[in-house]
Amino acid sequence: MPDVFADLVGQDEAVDTLRRAAASAAALLRAAATRHAATRPAARAEPDELDALAEAGEEPAGTGREPGAGMTHAWIFTGPPGSGRSVAARAFAAALQCARGTGCGECPGCHTTMTGTHADVRLVVPEGLSIGVNEMRALVLRAASTPSGGRWQVVVIEDADRLTEAAGNALLKAIEEPPPRTVFLLCTPSTHPDDISVTIRSRCRVVPLRQPPADAVAEVLVRRDGIAPDVASWAAAAAQGHVGRARRLARDPEARQRRDAVLAVPRRLTGVGAAFDAASALIEAAEAEAAASVTEVDEAERTALQTALGAGGTGRGAAGAMRGAAGQLKDLEKRQKSRATRTQRDALDRALVDLAGFYRDALTMALRAPVAPVHTDTAALAEAGAQKWDAEGALRRLEAVLECRAAIEANVKPRIAVEAMMLALWRG
């Protein structure tokens, strides 16, 4: 079985940093266990497993460093989409809980962390557009508890850039005065103030990740997923280094069809009406993809809540419980609506990334740059566009796509942003 960092593609420097930190964390536990044993000589050092973990993290003799010198209580993982921010955070959490070293991938600590069932590892994956203050306060309160396994209480916050201001302030208080043996792992696109507050950033250690090269992504698809080498190479290039998108393109025919429809947009922009039609098609495709991905989950959540509230039961108590369930069902519908909006925007963003890749290809061809195209299957169309628009026209179109992504991220209505983009692409 591979170790916990096996799926972190093309990030050798970051993996080395995290392994050293996990070793230092183990040394810190060993030192704490030694001090505890010294104050209670009659007590026997309880877990041999903990000793093994600590020995794996001991610093070489003569370094002059304190145990745990490479470890800190708060980390930020940054990098472009697809670089593996959440993968790195979960792998590091597993390495901290590892019973045999720094992320063996086989012990119960590694296995339960990677599957999301470890009692001392809390994963925060925002389903809506933001992470609210109430959710963060509850999380901070739970994180202050003593680790049940005797190692670390770990909080992993994916998409920490979605923290509201109030939620960020609640998290900051916990980071400023961290509970013993609690570690916070935050994932953000960058350390820019728009993504994470300066005060939180100043109290965290940053692990920068880079976009993995296409050949490394292709190798993972072949080794892990059994995908044919030629398909893996194409998908890795088309996904622009995004491992998850590459896997989806390689294995999902519907994902390939959606991509083909997006890359057909430049041919469809023959006038104002066609531009609005293309915008509607893009929005409707994103809505359909989002609905398909959340409908089953929404129904399961609603059924589970109704069952918990006594749906289908008989008697006065069951009827009374259902009469008081309206508020809880309304809260669930609100959360599901927020998740659907986020899923729709994520689907739309994937389409815009593909479209940006096309205009990037046209730009590099107009400049005769010696780089491989992102979309090899539309290279001829991009070449025709490069001859028609020249480099300046291709650049303006690429900027229009990137401005659309930024506008949607700033909460501009997606339809308005996409219609403006389509008109800009048509006009050039």
N, C-alpha and C positions, 0 to 999 in steps of 0.2 A: 504493500500500500504506500503511495507517495506521501511525502511530508506535507504539512499544511501550507507551505509556500509554493507548492508545485504549480498551481494555477495562476500565480502572479507572473505574468508573461513579460519578459524583457526588462526586469527591474532588479538586476543583480545587486546594485549598490544599495537600494532600499532594503532588500532582503538581508544583506549583511548587517546593516544598521539595526534592523529589528531583531535579528538573532543575537547580536551583542547585547542589546537592551534586555532581551528575555533572559540571557545568561546572568546579567547583572541583577535582574529581579530575583532570580533563583538564589544568587549569593546573598542578597538582602534577606531573604527568608531564612537562609541557613544561619546568618548572623543573629537574627531575631530568635531562632530556635535555640541557638547556643547560649544566648543571654538568659533565656527563660530557664533552661536546664541548670544554669549556674545558680540561679536564685532559688531553685527547688531541687536540691541534690537528690532527694529521695524519688523524685519523679523520673520516669523513664521516657526518653525521647520517643514520642508516640509513633509517628508514621515513618517507617523506613523509606516509604515512597518520597516523602518530603526531603529526606537526606539525599536521596539519589538526585532529585531535582536541584537541590542546592549545590551538590558536587559538580553538576554539569555547568553551573554558572560561576564557579570559583575563578577569580582572577589569577593569572600566573604570579607566582611568588616574586616579590621584589618590585612590583609595579608601583607600590606606594599609594594605591588608590583605595578608597573606602569601599566596602561592599555596597553594591547597588549604585556605583557612581555613574554608570551609563543609563540608568533608569530614571524616569520622571513620571509624575502622576497625570499629565495631560499631553495629548499628542494631536497634531493636525495632519491629515493626509490630503495632499493637494495634487492636482493633475487634470488633464483634459478628459472629456468623456471617453470612457473605454479604457482608461489607463489602469483601472483596477483599484480605485480608492477603497471601496467597500470590501473588496477581496483582501487587500492588504490589512485593513483594520480587523477583519474577522480572523485572518490567519495569525495576526499578532496576539489577539485575544486568546486564541487556542495555544499559542506558544507560551503565554503566561500561565495557562492552566495545565500545561503538559507535565505529566508525571515522570517522564523518562529523559527529558532534555529540553530542547527549545523548539518543539513542534514536530514530534515524531509522526503524527498522523494516525497512530494506532491505539494509543492509550485512551481510557475513558474520557479524560479531560479534553483531549484533542477532538475525539469523535463527537462528543455531546456539544462542544462549542461550535464545530463546523456544521452540525445539523440544527443548531438553534435551540437545543434543549438543556443546556448547562444552567444549573440553578443560580450561578454567580455571574452570568454573562447576560446582560440586557441589551437587546437590539432594538433601536428606534428607527423604523423605516416609515417616513411620512407618507401617508396615503393621500392627503389633500395638498393644497397649495402652500401650506405653512405648518410649522410646529408651534402650537400655542403654549401660553404660560402655564395653564393648568396641567397639561401633560408633562411639562418640564418639571414643575414643582413636585408632582407625584413621583417622577423618575428620580429626582435628586434625593427625595426622602427615602425611597427604597434603596438607593445606592449607598446610603449611609450605614446600612446594616453590616454586620460582621459576615465575612465570607463563610458560607457553610462548609466549604471544602478546605478551609485553612490556608488558601493561597491569596487570590485577588478577587475583588468585586470589580467587574469590568463593565463599562457603559459604552456601547458603540452607537454613535449617532450618524446615520447616513444622511446625506444632503443637509448638513448643518447650516448651509447658507439659507435654508428656509426657516430658520428660527425667527420668530417675531422679536421685536425689540424687548418686550417684557420677558419673553422666554430666554433670550440671551442674557438678560440681567440675572434671572434666576440661576442659570447655569454658571455665570461668572462668580456668583457668591460661593457656589460649591467648589469651583476650581481655585478660588483664592484661599479657601480654608478646607482643603480636601480631607475627607474622612480617612482614617488609617486603612491602608491596603485597598484603596479605591482608585481605579485608573479610568480616565475619560479619553475616548478615541473619537475624534471628530473628522468627518469627511467633507471637504469643500473643494470647489473648482480652483480656488486660489486663496491667497491671504489678503487680497484687496479688501478694503473696508466695506465694499458692496456685498462681499461674500461672508465675511466674518468680522466681528468688531475688533478694533485695535487692542482693546484691553484684554479680550480673550486670547487673541493672537500672542500678546506679549507674555502670557503665562503658559504657553504650550511649546513643545518641541515640534518642529515642522519636518515632515518626511515628504519631499517632492517626488512625484512620479512622472514619468514621461510617456508619450504615446508609443506603444510598443511597435517595433518594425513589423511589416507585413509578413516577412518570412518566419518570424517567431510565432506570430498568431497562426499561420498556416501549419506550423509544426505541432502546435497544441491541438488543433482541430484533427489532425491525422492521428496523433498519439492518443488523445483522450476520447475523441468521439468517433474514431474509425471512419472519417470522411476521406474520400479519394483525394490524392495529392493535387490533381489538377483543379478539382472543385474547391478544395481548401485554399489554394493560391489565389483563385479568382475571388472567392468570398472575402479573404483577408484584405485584398487590395480594394475591393468595392466598399468594405466597411471602414476603410481608412484607419486601420489599427484598433478598432473597437471589437474586442473579443466576443462580447455578447451578440452584437449585430452580425458579426461574421458567422457565428454558429447558426443564427436564425436564418440568414440568407442561404447557407449551405444545406439546411435541413428542412426548410419550410417553403413549399412551392407558392403559397399565398404571399409570403414576404417578398419573394422574387417578382411576383406579378405586380404587387404594389410598387416596388422599385421601378419596374418597367414603365408603369403608368406615370410615375413622377418624371422619369427621364424623357418621356414623350412630350412634356410640357413645352420645351422650346419650339418644337415643330407646330404646336397648336396655336401659338400666339400670332395670329394673322390680322387682328384688329381689336377694337375696344370690346366688342361683344365676346369675342373668343377669349379675351383676357379674363372677363368676368366669369365666363363658363369654366375656364381652367381653375379659377379660384374656388368656385363652388365645388368642383369635382375634388379638389385637394382637401377642402374642409370636410366634405361628406365622407371621403375615404378615411380620414382620421377619426371621425365620429363612429363610423362602422367598426373600425379596428378596435377602438376603445370599448364600444358596447360589447363586442364579442369577447373581450378579455375580462370584463368585470361582471357580466350578467350572471354567470354561474356562481361566482363568489358572493354577489349581492343576495341572490336567492337563498344560498346556504346560510348566510348570516341572519337573514330575516327569519328563516325557519327555525334556526337554533334559538334566537331570541324569543320567538313566540312560544316555543316549547318550554323554555326556561320560565316564561311568565304564566304557564298553565294552559296554553292553547290546547283544545281537545279534551281538557279535563271536565269533570262533572262536579256538581255541588256548588254550594253558595260561595265557598272560598275561591274556587277556580274562576267563577264568574266575576267576583270582586277584583281578583288580580288582573284579569283582562281589561276591566274597565279602567284600571289605573295604569295600563300599559301604553296609553296613547303617547305620553311624553317620551318614553324610552324609544318607541318606534319612530317618532319624529326625529329624535336625535340620531338614530341609526340612518334614517333616510338622508339627513343632512350630511353625515360623514360619507355616505356612499356617493352623494352628488358631488362632493368635493373631490373624492377619489376619481370619479369619472372625468371630471374636468381636468385633473392632473394627468390622467392617462391619455386623454385626447390631445393635450398639449405635447406630451412626450411623443405620441405617434406623429403629430404634425412636425415636431422638431426633427425626427428621424428623416422625414420626407425632405425637409429643407436642407439637411446635411447632404443628402444625395444630390439635390439640385445644385447646391454650392459646389460639390465635387465636379459636376459637369462644366460649370462656368470656369472653375479653376483649370480644368483640362484645356478649355478653349483659350484661356489666358496664356498658359505655358506653351501651347502650340503657336500662338501668335508671336510670342517672344522667342520661339525656337529654343526653349530651355531644354537642357538634356536630362529630363526627368520622365519617369514612366507615368502614363495616365492613371487616374483613379478608376475610371470606368472604361475598361478595355473594350467592352461590347458596344459602346457608343463613341468610340474614338473617331470614327469617320464623320459622324455628325458634329462632334466638337471641332474637328478640323475644318469642316465647311463653315461653322460659325466663326472660327478664328479668321478665315479669309474674308468673311462678310463684314465682321464688326471691327476688326483690327484689335490691338492690345488694349487700347483705351476703352473701346466699347465693351469688351469682355470684362474688364475690370469694373466698369460701372454696373454691369449686371451682377457680377459677384458681390459687389458692395450692397446692391439692393436686396439680395437674399440674406446677407448677414445682418442688415438693418432690420429686416422683417423678424429674424430670430430675436434680436435685441428688443424690439418693440413688444413682442409677445411675452418675453420674460419680464418686461416692465408693466405687464397687465393690460396692454392694449387688446381690445377685442380681436381674437384671431382672424375673423372674417375681414375686418377692416384692414388689418395689417397685411393679410395675404392679397386682398384686392389691390392695395396700393403697390405691393411688390410686383404683381402681374402686369400692372400698367407700366411700371418702371422698366420691366424686362421687355415689354413690347416696344416702348418708345426708345429704349437704349440710352 
